[in-house]
Structures are given as C-alpha cells and as structure tokens.
Amino acid sequence: MTASTAKPAILVIDDEAQIRRLLRVTLEAAGYAVRDTETGALGLNDAAVNRPDAVILDLSLPDQSGLDVLRRLREWTHLPVLVLSVRGEETVKIAALDAGADDYLTKPFGGGELLARLRVLLRRTQPTDAPSVHRFGDVEVDLTQRTVTKSGAPVHLTVKEYALLRLLLQHRGKVVTHRQLLREIWGPGHEEDTHYLRVHMANLRKKVEDAADQPAFLRTESGIGYRFTV
Amino acid sequence: MTEPSRPDPDALLSSLQRDERRARRGRLKVFFGMCPGVGKTYAMLRAAQQELRDGTDVVVGLVETHGRAETEALLAGLTVLPRRKVPYREMELAEFDLEAMLARRPALAVVDELAHSNAPGSRHPKRYQDVVELLDAGIDVHTTLNVQHLESRADAVRQITGATVRETVPDTVFELADQIELVDVTPETLRERLQEGKVYLGERAEAAAEGFFRDANLTALRELALRFVAERVDKRLRELRGAAPVKTIWRSGERLLVAVGPSPSSVQLVRWTRRMAAAQGASWIAVSVEASRSQSAAAQRRVEQNLALARELGAEVVVTHDDDVAGALVRVALQSNATQIVVGKSRSPRWLDWVRGGSLVDRLLRQAGPIDIYVVPAERAAEKTADWSEWRPAEAGPGREYVEMLAALALLTSVSWFLVPHAGYLSIGLLYLLAVIALSLRVGRGPVLVAGMVSALTWNFLFIPPLFTFVIAKFEDGLMFGTYFVVALIAGQLTARIRAQERHERLREERATALFQLTEALSAARTLDDAVFAALRQADALFAARTALLLGPGPGLTPHFAGSCSLTEKELAVADWAWRNRRKAGRFTDTLPSAEGLHLPLVRDDAAVGVLVVRVERDASLTLAQRDLAESFATQLALVVEREQLRTASAREQLLAESEKLHRALLDGVSHELKTPLAVLDAALEQFASADAGTRATLLTEVRTASRRLNRLVNNLLDQTRLESGTLQPRLDWCDAHDLVNAALDGVRDALGAHPLETAVPADLPLFRADFALMEQVIANLLLNAALHTPAATPIFLAAGIDRARSRICFTVADRGPGLPAAMRDRLFQKFQRGDAAKAGGLGLGLSIIRGFVVAQGGEIVAGENPGGGAVFTVYLPYAPHGKVPTE
C-alpha cells in the first residue's frame, strides 16, 4: 500500500468539539484526510476499521484515559501516534512516550508546530530505507562508516557519544525520553542515571554544535528527554 | 399612713422562677397516704386509666400490686415497661428501668413507691432520683408515698411506731409535687381491710403488723399525714399571698443555721431545723466546722453523711475551717444573713468548758449579737456517743504522744530527785512548768493537759513536804501548788492553741499555694494541652490520685491524652451523666456512688465544657477539703478550657475573614485579568474581517499577545492550586544549568520585548538535582517579573553559580528597575501581592508560585537590593555532586 497517491488519513481522538473542528480545518488545509471521534472507544473502533496513517490522541478523555487507548492501540499496530497533553503533566507525557507514543504536543500549541511534528511521524513510516548519511549545519554523520566530520575535519566521539548521536538521528525530529536513551545505551540497569546522559550530552554538544550552550540541533525537552531537530 | 403594700420582689422572682421551672419540667403528682394499705396504688392506677381515656400517652414504669386482684385489674389496657433485672447476691432484683422510660418518653409515667432504694449499681441509689430525672426530661410522673417515708417526718413516725424508717425521701423532692392527692381511709376501715387480708404486709413487717396497725398508731399517723398536707396547702397559700399585692406581714430574711458535727444527734438537729425552717417558711444552712486537728475517718464519714442528709432536706451546705467553732458559726451566720443558729446541747465536762472559756453555747451567746440561738437537747435514745465532745477536735491524739509525754516527765522526775537537795522543791516546780510548756510545743492538747495534771500531782507527791502524800502542809506551798496547776494548764492550753492555729494556717496556706501554683501553671501554659497536663499532674500529686480529663463539645466527651488513668465504659457513662446534667457524680456523691472516680463537671455559665475525673484507690478517701479543692481545680480548668475555646473560635473567625478577603481579591483579580484579554480578542476578531492587510497583521499580534496572557494567567492559577492542594510532587533529576537557562529563555523571549538580557552561566557549572520543569518556570517567571516591573529597555541579568562552601547552587535574576520598596519586602512572596508600580496585568501570584516551587525542591529564594539600583532575586538550591560517570 502506497500512501503517495491518496491523501494521508489522520484520526483525531479528542472530546473537545472545538479542538476537533480546529484540527480538522488545519489538517485538511494541509492536505490530510481527517476523521474524528470524541471517545476512546469510538476512536479504537475507528482505528481498527479505517486504518488511518496517524492518530492524534488527547490524553484526557471522558470515558477512559488516553494512556489506556494508547496501550490498546499498541497491542495490534505501530501506526504513529501523537499525544496531546497540558502543561504540568510531565509524568503522563513520559508514561505515554514510554508506552509507545511517537511524540507529544503541549496544549496550547500552534498549527505550524503540529504540522511539522505530523510530517516527521509520517515520514518515518515511509517504506524507504532510513538514510545512512545525515547532514546538519556543517556536520556530516555517516552511520555506515561510523564517521563524524565537522567542517570537513573528523570529530572524535567516544563510543557512548556516538551511540547517543546515532539514536537521536535515527529518531530525527522526534522526542526520545531519558529512559529510552539510557536503556538503549547503558542498559536496563541505568534508567535512573540521568547524570550520565547530561554529562555525555554536554560533551557531545561541545563537539558537534557551533555554540554548545545554545544548541541548535541537540535540543532539550524539559523534564522529558532530547530531540534532534533540523 | 402606710405605704401601699407591694409584693416582695424576691418572692415575685422566686414565684416566677418556680413557674418557669415548672413549665420546662414534667409535673409530679403524689398519691400520699398515712401507711401501707390505704389504696394509694389503686387510686394512682384509676387516675392513670382516666388519663388514658383522655388520650394521654401513659406508660407504667413500675407498679407493686402485691397480688391484689382489684389493683391488677386496673393495669388492663396500660402499657407496662418490662423491669430491669439486676443481679444481686445470688438473687435477681427487678428494678424500674429508667433508661427505657427516658427512651420511650411518654407524656405520663406511673412509678410506684417513691421512697424505694434501688439495687446497688443502679444509676441512682434512690428511686426519687429516677423520678426527678424523668421530671427533668419533661415527663409527667404519678407516684405514691407514705408519710413515714418523708425525711422530715421520719423521726416523728419513729416516736409513734417505734420502728426506724430506712427509706426516706427528701422534702425537697416532695415539694416538687404540683399536685398531692391524699388517699385517706379511717383507721377502722383499714383494720377491717387488714383482717380481710386485703392489705399486703412485706415479710419483715408481718411480725410487727399487730404493733404497727394499732388504732392509736394509725390515728397518729393519719394526723401526721393530714397535718402535713394541710401545712403544705397553707404554705402554697402564703406563696400566693407573697405574689399578690395584699400582703400585710412579711417576715423576710428568716434564715436558720444548724451546726453539724459527726455525732448521730446531729441527725436529729438537722431534722429539727428542717421542721423549724419549713414552719417559718425560711431557708436554712447546715454548717460543718472542720478543725485543724484531723478527725478520725469514721467521724469524717459521719459528718459527710449528716451533711448529705441536710442537703437532701433542702439545706445549703457550708464547710468551713476553723478551730474556734463558735466564732466560725457566727461568721458564717453573718455572711449568709442567718437569723437563728441551732446547736445541740453540750455534754462536755464542765472543767473543759471552763478551760475553753465557756461552753460552745456560752461562747455563741457572747459573740452572736442579734442572732437567736436555739439549743436543742440530744435525744437520750440516740447512740451513746452523742455528745458535744465531737465538737472538739477528736480527743484521742495518737497514743505515742502520751507515751512521749510520760517518758519526758519520768525523766525529769528522776533528774529532779537528785537536784532537790541542792535546788529545793520550789525550783523543781519551775522545772516542771518548763517541761509542760516545752511539751506543748511537741504534743497535742490532750497530752499537754494530762501533763499539767500529772506533773502537778507528782510534784506534790514526791517533792512538796510532807513527802509521799498528796497533803500540803504549809499555806505558801498550797498557794504555790494551786498557782502551778493553773499556770501549767493555761500555758499548755495557750501554746497548744497557737500551735493548732499555726497548723491550720499552714493547711490554709497549702491550699492557697496549691491553687496559686495551679493558676500560675495554667497562665504559663501556652496551649490548652500544656495547661491540662500541668493541672492534672498537680492534681495527681495533691490528691494522691489518678486523674483524667474529658472534653466536650461534640456528640460526646473525648478523653484528653494527659490523663493518668484510662476510664472504663462505666466510668465514661458516669462522666457523661455528670457532663449532661452539669452535676458532680460518682464516688463521694449522691449520684452513682458505686463508681470508682469522682466526676466533676467543668461548668461555665450554662454549659459544661468537660469533666474532671479524680480516682483514688478503693481504700483511700478524699477529705471534704480535698474535694473542695478538686472542685476549685475543676472551676479553674473550666475557665482555661473556655478561654481556649473562645480563642480558637476567634482565630477561626479571623481565618475566615482572611480567606474571604483573599477570595474577594482573587475574584476581583481574576475577573479583571480574564476580561481584559478576552475583550482584546473579541474586538480584534470583530475588526479582522473588515481590516486591510497592514491592520490585520497588527490585529494578529494583539490577538497573540492576549492569548499568551490568558495562557500565563491560567497556568499561574493552576500552579497555585497545585501548590495549595499539596499535589505538587517535584521530580528531582540531574539538571544542566545551561539546558535550564535555554529552556526558560525559549519560553519568555517574546515577552521580554525590548529588555536586553545578559546571561552568565559558568561553563564548568556541575550538574545539580532539581525538577527541571519547575526550575524552568521559576527562572522564566523571575525574568517575566523583572520585565513587568522595570522600565522598557533597561537590562535584565541572569546568572548561575555555585557556592561550594555552603553546598548550594544559585540562580540570580537582577534588574535596573525602581527596586523593591522596603515595606513591600516582607509580603513580597505572599499571594495576591502586586508591586505598587506594576503595570496592569498579573494577579500577584508570580512570586508566590516561584517561592512555592523553590521550597518544594528544598531550596529558598531571597529578594534584595541590586548595588547600583534595581532588585535582585536569588534562588538557592541544595547541591551535592553526582556519582562517577563511566567514560565508556
């Protein structure tokens, strides 16, 4: 199934009618096909029947928690899910990300931000192979050669720094939680050792960013994790 | 010309009060008869049947039909409460069930035999107390009573019939009766009924029946009953006259005072006084004078019984402490405006009266002035010990004192035996005198008097010639001996008196000191708990008891933790009774005396705020003075508890006012803060459609600003709510200061507008533990705050650093604005405090939230003056280095 001919279909699960209307207007204007439901149960049903290309899920729903809806979805599909949450609910956001959500947005959010996130999620699901060479700024990372150059000069990264960079590049544009990074790089026993991450991230930034204290690419997501942005 | 006669205001008042009391209370009707068998119960049940027919809710609490068919027939149709079974010495007694009746609350309760004594362990020892409680609960009561059971008539009945009546009812209870129905039959009819076997005589009375029901007896009893009822009618008549303006003679202020001692004859004295008082329509007081010399426990118990009797008969009871009985009686009489003093006839030996400066009666007569003195002879039939010696401090001091005294005299005598050849027998007399006076400093009055006599006789026998006889040959020796005798007695007596007074003073002093210490401890206590603790510990020590305090209000009493004894269910029930009825109960009282503790209600005005429980060992006792003191303790405690309750109430009031103020501020602020951006949004969007491209861009900027402002406001309110509800749980994590500053700046860059921002974060600043999201908001809010309160284009500084000496990380936000007014600095971090120069906008929640967030992470925030102008806010967070990070 190739999605290039048909419009990508987005399923919105949100109980607020006004948000649904606004999302529909924004998404349709951007060339998506939109379906919306107001409860988790209807949303799950719709996702199973109509097989959308991505889901936008509000974490606070009237009938069941958005987190439960997410888990039910993840029982049978890997389709990209963007969760909507409010400020001050970092714990819920992290739980959603760890439960398999692909990204999150904090309300209130701008339409541009939403579309950018959605693009990233949909791109990831394209059946094309992930690129092996990433370029950002004057940095070039070749994942097959395992080399990093900045302004043409080779950059020496430690094994952990390289692993960190590679992981974030593989999830380019998408948030990766502290826990995910720690488990991938240091192993399941180190999920709480966030200072490892901070120290290595600081070193990595010094090596690849132009201004390490104002990183342009390796961005911090407050209290949640990191995101590689371009 | 006589003054127009007006009703005595006191009489009017008392008449009104009585009416008022009656309005609240149930009405009591007594079926009154001269002896068993006249048909009281029958009459009572007939009346009950009549009431039932009239539609009254009648419940029979208890009726003794004694198997009489006619009486039993009258029970038909009436609701009869089941009796309460009380186990008592291997048998089971069936008693009137007060609880059930109170719970049932009929309009009229029928309870037979008012004079009945309840089984031990009942709530009240006497049935009349049950009846009073029913009346208090507003339930009407019909009951029966024989004349011999009336307290004030018990003596007379005994004189007539020769039988002592044990079960008596105080006259005061009888006087509660609103209606008295005299059930009267002639002695002849009664005797006929007796012969027909219609009269039930209790097993014990069976034998005495012939004696008791003699015609002469019956006639006398009948007269007694009739006269009593007539007297009462007369009294009611006088009451009415007291209230009506036709009165011609009013003997106001008649008041009798009766001296009560431990002697059984005091009982007769009390009854006599009660009769006199009733006849005169006067009030009366019973006074007990406690001497400093401690009385035997038995004597004290008798005094208490006698006083209890007086109280039952309606006397006001006064206990005073004095060694001078006559003086004390006169003092109390003057204080309480008594016009007559009643004392028993003295039986003390004449010489003792003489030593004391006259008998009690003599001394009373001398001191009493205008007060009449009645001297009532003690009845011969009374027990042998009935004599006035009981009025003195108990004669028998500890035997040890006598032994000591005799040993001293013996020693002196043997020494004198060797001295006499050198000093002569006259100086020996002086030595004896010295010894007597010295002894009076050590031993009590009795031993001193004996010492005076023994020494005089010894001196005469052994030293005054002719030796070894009691004969005195020379005249001057006789004079000498006589003088010695008198001087020894007087000196001994005087010293003993001084000593007694001293001891009395000391007792009084101790009591005053105890109260003083209590007051001091109570006023020093800062909380109620402290006060209760101090008071109870003092009470424990003073009474050698265990104490507990139960406090209201609420549906029940709550024991205070400072108590030194825990209370059983039963004790709690007693305390509850004392609390609800605002009367003392338990041991040493008339109510529930089988309880272990003395329960004293803490009474303030018309409510009891709690109950003080004093529990002494089973075999120990509390003296009257101690109980008095305990009551003073209760009074003091009541004051403190009330004070505390008032204070709490006023604090709560203040808190309410404060919170109301806050609510108003919040409401005003929120409505203003919400309306402004909403108005902007509304207006901008309305213009949007008709605006040209340039204007649209401007309008969009305004819309965005307004919506951001709304967002900030809602966030602040939510944060404040999170802080106040206590749901805020910081997630401490390792943070990088650079990350933090960047994240904070991302959020506020637009809002900072034209303010140039300078940041200084050292590159080598170590990681520290904090809640990243909270700290991001703290820094962002501090920056916004600086931008809001300083003129446009003035710089804002943001710096981070570490104070390794004090293990803390600091973030500083400084500005070049007007700075912080000194007056403002104290309440800077309170909610709804807005800078006076603040531009429109903001609820004054910003700094309050910042501080809340910082404190939640274990840090602190300090506001200060920026050298060179402006304000500085510094946030400190605890710092501890993180563990080693593996390089690979």
Interface residues (C-beta under 8 A of the other chain):
Chain A: R87 G88 E90 T91 P108 T158 V159 K160 H178 D193 T194 H195 Y196 R198 V199 H200 M201 A202 A212 D213 Q214 P215 T220 S222 G223
Chain B: S707 N711 N715 L718 D719 R722 R731 D733 W734 C735 D736 H738 D739 N742 A743 V761 A763 L767 D771 F772 A773 E776 H882 G883 V885 P886 T887 E888
